Amino acid sequence: MTAEAIEASPRQGVGADGDRPLRIALLTYKGNPFCGGQGVYVRHLSRELARLGHSVEVIGSQPYPTLDEGVPLTEIASLDLYRQPDPFRTPKRDEYRDWIDRLEVATMWTGGFPEPLTFSLRARRMLAARAGAFDVVHDNQTLGYGLLGGPRALGAPLVTTIHHPITVDRQLELDAAADWKRRASVRRWYAFTRMQKRVSRRLPSVLTVSGTSRKEIVDHLGVRPDRISVVHIGADTGLWSPDPSVAEVPGRIVTTSSADVPLKGLIHLIEALAKLRTERPDAHLVVVGKRAEDGPVAQAIERYGLDGAVRFVKGVTDAELVDLVRSAEAACVPSLYEGFSLPAAEAMATGTPLVATTGGAIPEVAGPDGETCLAVPTGDAGALAAALGRLLGDPELRARLGAAGRARVLERFTWARAAQGTAELYRSAIAAQGAGPGAGRRGRATAARR
């Protein structure tokens, strides 16, 4: 079914996929749509599932997700220990409510990251209290112990999205650690990945976003291949679209990155920009993300004298962000690894030509080198500089790659297609548990008659 057909399909009563609509609990322990892909995933998937006629309730913790009209949010409050402007704060005595709060603080005090575990425990308690309210529970990579136990514990069958194994992030940060103290800190922070590995192996139905991620989940987490389904995600192609009225800014390159997360490879793009500016003095970089005041990226900007050539932006609206990408002569994804790469798909959807590495699933999204993007090896600043220079100097190449990139996204990577594939997986999970939609309501009615 095309995105246009899905958009025009019924939204109440019978689902747009021809079956009864489902009641879906979509869990997200971290939902900020402007920092990382989890919030983006929850926002767009929930909207498109609702457009298919399903009832979707997002259940999340701080930072709470931004959702579209018609999708309700149920808040499960944590102690919000990492909020700005006082991250790693110690709560006041009257903030503690129960033993889960104490566990959350104790884990933070000892250098760990508690949110996946503590959110899963709170979500389990809430779902148990509302047993029968949902046909399926969809966990967005919490992978906490609290979500084990099957329908009897959660009140409905469980489907879990694993975007990619966080063990990949852990290894890259260990590789980048400067000394044993930093390595010890990284190991403690990522201690929750041991839990996620144990939980993953016991999950009946895993959804992931690319073939590359599927292989990594098998290799790193030990999940059986027959339990993993691939449903590609995508771009909001109505929002992320070409607009000829937005003028290109000569020499502008745009990227989305967390400044000092080694996985994102920003340091290599900074080095590439320094090389590029020896031949193209007008080349400059706009980074969508928070600027770190210290660290490898800040030091590289200072070392290469790039203060006036690198600008960080954050907190912009969706429309402002899209216009920013449209204004660039090139978009760049310099990551060492990605489980999918939404920034690649979104840039391509605007018709902005893309330079991307071959890390992880990026080639699966960006397509063949020279056809829909320019592809370069990971961690190679020289190759990045050469590819960006080639794009900036060739308007015809930019136009060709930009048009081909948008066509690829429209054909393969839209949220409407993602929602349809996800709903099909829900029905398979429900059937495997021997319960159809509405089973919870029928069960309560039977109990009342008795």
C-alpha positions in Angstrom: 0.0 0.0 0.0 1.4 3.4 -0.9 1.7 6.3 1.6 -1.1 8.1 -0.2 -3.4 5.2 0.1 -2.7 4.7 3.8 -3.2 8.5 4.4 -6.7 8.2 2.8 -7.7 5.0 4.6 -10.2 4.8 7.5 -9.0 5.9 10.9 -11.7 4.4 13.1 -13.5 1.1 13.4 -11.8 -1.4 11.1 -8.1 -0.8 10.8 -6.6 0.3 7.5 -4.8 -3.0 7.1 -8.2 -4.8 7.0 -8.3 -6.2 10.5 -9.8 -5.0 13.8 -7.9 -2.0 15.2 -5.4 -2.7 17.9 -4.9 -1.2 21.4 -1.2 -0.5 21.6 0.9 0.5 24.6 4.2 2.1 23.2 6.9 2.4 25.8 9.8 4.8 25.7 12.1 5.4 28.7 13.7 8.4 27.0 11.6 10.4 24.5 13.3 13.6 23.7 12.6 14.1 19.9 15.6 16.6 19.6 18.3 14.3 21.0 18.8 10.9 19.5 16.5 8.7 17.4 14.3 7.2 20.1 12.0 10.2 20.5 11.8 10.6 16.7 10.8 7.0 16.3 8.1 7.1 18.9 6.6 10.3 17.6 6.3 9.3 14.0 5.5 5.7 14.5 2.7 6.5 16.9 1.2 9.1 14.6 1.2 6.7 11.6 -0.2 3.8 13.6 -3.1 6.1 14.7 -3.6 7.0 11.0 -4.0 3.4 10.3 -7.0 3.3 12.7 -5.2 1.8 15.8 -5.5 3.2 19.3 -2.0 4.1 20.5 -1.0 5.2 24.0 2.6 6.3 24.5 3.9 5.6 28.0 7.1 7.4 28.7 9.5 9.0 31.1 11.6 12.2 31.1 12.5 13.8 28.8 8.9 13.2 27.7 8.3 12.7 24.0 6.6 15.3 21.8 3.6 13.6 20.2 1.2 14.6 17.4 -2.5 15.4 17.9 -4.6 12.3 18.7 -1.8 10.3 20.4 -2.1 10.5 24.2 0.9 10.4 26.6 0.9 8.6 29.9 3.8 9.9 32.0 5.7 7.6 34.3 7.9 10.0 36.2 11.4 9.1 37.1 13.6 11.3 39.4 14.9 12.9 36.2 18.5 12.7 37.5 20.1 14.0 34.2 18.0 17.0 33.6 19.5 20.4 32.7 20.8 22.5 34.2 21.6 20.2 37.1 22.5 16.7 35.7 23.7 14.0 38.2 21.7 15.8 40.9 20.9 14.3 44.3 17.2 14.5 45.0 15.8 16.0 48.1 14.4 13.7 50.8 10.8 14.4 50.0 11.2 13.4 46.3 11.7 9.7 47.2 8.5 7.7 46.7 9.5 4.1 46.9 12.4 1.5 46.6 12.7 2.1 42.8 13.6 5.7 43.4 16.3 4.6 45.9 17.6 2.1 43.4 17.7 4.8 40.7 19.8 7.2 42.9 22.1 4.5 44.2 22.9 3.3 40.7 23.7 6.9 39.6 25.9 7.5 42.7 28.0 4.5 41.8 28.6 5.6 38.2 25.9 3.5 36.5 23.0 4.4 34.2 19.8 3.3 35.9 17.0 4.5 33.6 16.4 1.3 31.5 16.0 -0.8 34.6 14.0 1.6 36.7 11.6 2.6 33.9 11.0 -1.1 33.1 10.0 -1.7 36.8 7.7 1.2 36.9 6.1 0.3 33.5 5.6 -3.3 34.7 3.7 -2.0 37.8 1.5 0.3 35.7 0.8 -2.4 33.0 -0.1 -5.0 35.7 -2.6 -2.5 37.2 -4.2 -2.0 33.8 -4.2 -5.7 32.7 -6.5 -6.2 29.7 -6.3 -2.6 28.6 -4.0 -3.3 25.6 -3.7 -5.9 22.9 0.0 -5.5 22.6 2.9 -3.8 24.4 5.6 -2.4 22.3 8.9 -1.6 24.1 11.3 0.9 22.4 14.7 -0.5 23.5 14.2 -0.3 27.2 15.2 -4.0 27.5 14.8 -4.0 31.3 14.2 -6.9 33.7 10.7 -5.5 34.5 9.5 -6.3 31.0 10.1 -10.0 31.3 7.3 -12.5 32.3 5.2 -12.5 29.1 1.5 -11.6 28.8 0.7 -12.8 32.3 3.0 -10.2 33.8 2.4 -7.3 31.4 -1.2 -8.0 30.5 -0.5 -8.4 26.7 2.1 -9.9 24.4 5.4 -8.0 24.1 7.1 -6.7 20.9 10.5 -5.0 21.4 12.3 -2.7 19.1 16.1 -2.9 19.2 17.5 -0.1 17.0 21.0 -1.5 17.4 22.9 -3.2 20.3 24.3 -0.5 22.7 27.3 -2.8 23.2 28.5 -1.2 19.9 28.5 2.2 21.5 30.2 0.8 24.5 33.1 -0.7 22.5 33.6 2.5 20.5 33.8 4.6 23.7 36.2 2.1 25.2 38.4 2.3 22.1 38.4 6.1 22.3 39.1 6.2 26.1 42.4 8.1 26.9 43.4 6.1 30.0 42.4 3.4 32.5 40.2 5.7 34.6 38.1 6.7 31.6 37.8 3.0 30.5 36.7 2.1 34.0 34.1 4.9 34.0 32.8 3.7 30.6 32.5 0.1 31.7 30.5 1.1 34.8 28.2 3.5 32.9 27.4 0.8 30.3 26.9 -1.9 33.0 23.2 -1.9 32.0 24.1 -3.6 28.7 24.6 -6.9 30.6 21.0 -6.7 31.6 19.9 -5.8 28.1 21.8 -8.8 26.7 20.1 -11.2 29.2 16.7 -9.7 28.5 17.1 -9.7 24.7 17.7 -13.5 24.6 14.4 -14.1 26.3 12.2 -11.9 24.1 9.7 -13.7 21.9 9.4 -11.0 19.2 12.2 -8.5 18.3 11.8 -5.7 15.7 14.8 -3.9 14.3 15.3 -1.2 11.7 17.9 -2.7 9.2 19.5 -5.9 8.1 22.8 -4.7 9.5 21.2 -4.2 13.0 19.6 -7.7 12.7 23.1 -9.2 12.2 24.5 -7.2 15.1 21.7 -8.2 17.4 22.4 -11.9 16.6 26.2 -11.5 17.0 26.3 -9.1 20.0 23.2 -10.1 22.0 22.8 -13.7 21.1 19.2 -13.4 20.0 17.9 -16.2 17.8 17.6 -15.0 14.1 14.1 -16.5 13.8 12.8 -14.1 16.5 14.0 -10.9 14.7 12.0 -9.1 12.0 13.3 -6.1 10.0 10.9 -3.1 9.5 12.7 -0.1 8.0 11.9 3.3 9.4 12.0 6.5 7.4 11.5 10.2 7.0 8.4 12.3 7.2 8.4 13.0 3.5 5.8 15.7 3.7 7.9 17.7 6.1 11.3 16.7 4.7 10.8 17.7 1.1 12.5 19.9 -1.5 11.7 23.6 -1.6 13.3 25.6 -4.4 12.4 28.9 -2.7 15.1 28.1 0.0 18.4 29.4 -1.4 21.5 27.3 -1.1 24.3 28.9 0.9 27.6 28.4 -1.0 30.0 26.1 0.9 27.5 25.1 3.5 27.7 21.5 4.9 25.2 20.3 7.5 25.4 17.4 9.9 23.5 16.1 12.9 25.7 14.9 15.7 26.4 14.8 19.4 29.7 16.6 19.8 31.8 14.1 21.7 30.1 10.7 21.1 32.8 8.7 19.2 30.1 6.8 17.4 29.0 9.8 15.5 32.5 10.6 14.0 32.2 14.3 14.2 35.9 14.7 15.0 36.7 13.2 11.6 34.4 15.7 9.9 36.1 18.6 11.7 39.4 17.3 10.4 38.0 17.0 6.9 36.7 20.6 7.0 40.1 21.8 7.9 41.6 20.0 4.9 38.7 21.2 2.6 39.1 24.9 3.5 42.7 25.0 2.1 41.0 24.7 -1.3 37.5 26.0 -0.5 37.8 28.9 2.0 34.0 29.4 1.9 33.4 25.8 3.2 31.7 25.8 6.6 29.8 23.4 8.8 26.5 23.7 10.7 26.1 21.0 13.4 22.6 20.2 14.6 23.4 19.4 18.2 24.9 20.7 21.4 28.4 22.1 21.4 30.7 20.6 24.0 32.8 23.3 25.7 35.7 20.9 26.1 36.8 17.6 24.7 38.2 16.3 21.4 35.8 18.2 19.1 36.3 21.5 20.8 40.0 21.0 20.9 40.1 20.2 17.2 38.1 23.3 16.3 40.6 25.4 18.2 43.6 23.6 16.9 42.6 24.1 13.3 41.4 27.6 13.7 37.8 26.8 12.8 35.9 28.9 15.3 34.3 30.9 12.6 33.7 28.0 10.3 31.7 25.7 12.6 28.4 26.6 14.1 26.3 24.5 16.5 22.5 24.9 16.6 20.0 23.3 19.0 16.4 23.9 20.0 15.2 24.8 16.5 11.7 24.0 15.3 11.0 21.3 12.8 10.5 23.8 10.0 13.7 25.7 10.8 15.6 22.4 10.8 14.3 21.4 7.4 15.1 24.8 6.0 18.6 24.5 7.4 19.2 21.2 5.6 17.6 22.6 2.4 20.0 25.5 2.5 23.1 23.3 2.5 25.1 22.3 -0.6 25.9 19.0 1.1 24.7 16.9 4.0 27.1 14.7 5.8 26.8 11.6 8.0 30.4 10.9 9.3 29.3 8.2 11.8 31.5 5.2 12.6 28.3 3.1 13.0 24.6 3.6 12.7 21.8 1.1 13.2 19.8 3.0 10.5 20.6 6.8 10.2 17.5 8.9 10.2 19.6 12.0 9.4 20.7 10.4 6.2 17.1 9.6 5.2 15.8 13.0 6.1 18.5 14.9 4.3 17.9 12.7 1.2 14.2 13.4 1.4 14.8 17.1 1.0 16.8 16.5 -2.1 20.1 17.6 -0.4 23.0 15.6 -1.8 24.6 13.3 0.8 28.1 12.3 1.7 28.0 9.3 4.1 30.4 6.8 5.6 29.9 3.0 5.2 29.5 2.5 8.9 26.9 0.0 10.0 23.5 0.3 8.2 24.3 3.6 6.5 24.8 2.1 3.0 21.5 0.2 3.4 19.8 3.7 3.8 22.0 5.9 1.6 22.3 3.5 -1.3 25.1 3.0 -3.9 28.1 5.3 -4.1 27.8 7.6 -7.1 24.1 6.9 -7.6 22.2 8.2 -4.5 25.2 9.5 -2.4 28.9 9.7 -2.2 30.2 6.9 0.1 33.5 7.0 2.0 35.2 4.7 4.5 34.6 5.3 8.2 37.2 7.4 10.1 38.9 8.7 7.0 39.1 12.5 7.1 40.9 12.7 3.8 38.1 10.8 2.0 35.5 12.9 3.6 37.2 16.1 2.5 37.6 14.8 -1.1 34.0 13.8 -1.4 32.7 17.0 0.1 35.0 19.1 -2.2 33.7 17.1 -5.2 30.1 17.9 -4.3 30.7 21.6 -3.5 32.4 22.0 -6.9 29.9 20.2 -9.1 26.3 21.6 -9.2 25.2 19.0 -11.7 26.4 16.2 -9.5 24.5 17.7 -6.5 21.3 17.9 -8.5 21.6 14.3 -9.7 22.4 12.8 -6.3 19.8 15.0 -4.6 17.0 13.8 -6.9 18.0 10.2 -6.8 18.3 10.3 -3.0 14.7 11.6 -2.6 13.4 9.0 -5.0 15.1 6.3 -2.9 13.5 7.5 0.3 10.0 7.8 -1.2 10.2 4.2 -2.5 11.7 2.6 0.6 11.8 4.7 3.8 8.6 6.3 4.9 6.8 6.2 8.3 3.6 5.1 6.7 5.3 1.9 5.4 7.0 1.5 8.8 3.7 1.6 10.6 2.1 -0.9 8.3 5.0 -3.4 8.8 4.9 -2.9 12.5 1.2 -3.5 12.8 1.7 -6.8 10.9 4.3 -7.8 13.4 1.9 -7.0 16.3 -0.7 -9.3 14.8 1.8 -12.1 14.5 2.9 -11.6 18.1 -0.7 -11.7 19.3 -1.4 -14.8 17.2 1.6 -16.6 18.6 0.3 -16.0 22.2 -3.1 -17.4 21.2 -5.0 -14.2 21.8 -6.8 -11.9 19.4 -7.5 -8.2 19.7 -10.1 -7.6 22.4 -9.1 -10.6 24.4 -8.5 -8.6 27.5 -12.0 -7.0 27.3 -13.5 -10.5 26.7 -11.6 -11.9 29.7 -12.9 -9.2 32.0 -16.5 -9.7 30.8 -16.2 -13.4 31.4 -14.8 -12.9 34.9 -17.7 -10.5 35.6 -20.3 -13.0 34.5 -18.7 -15.6 36.8 
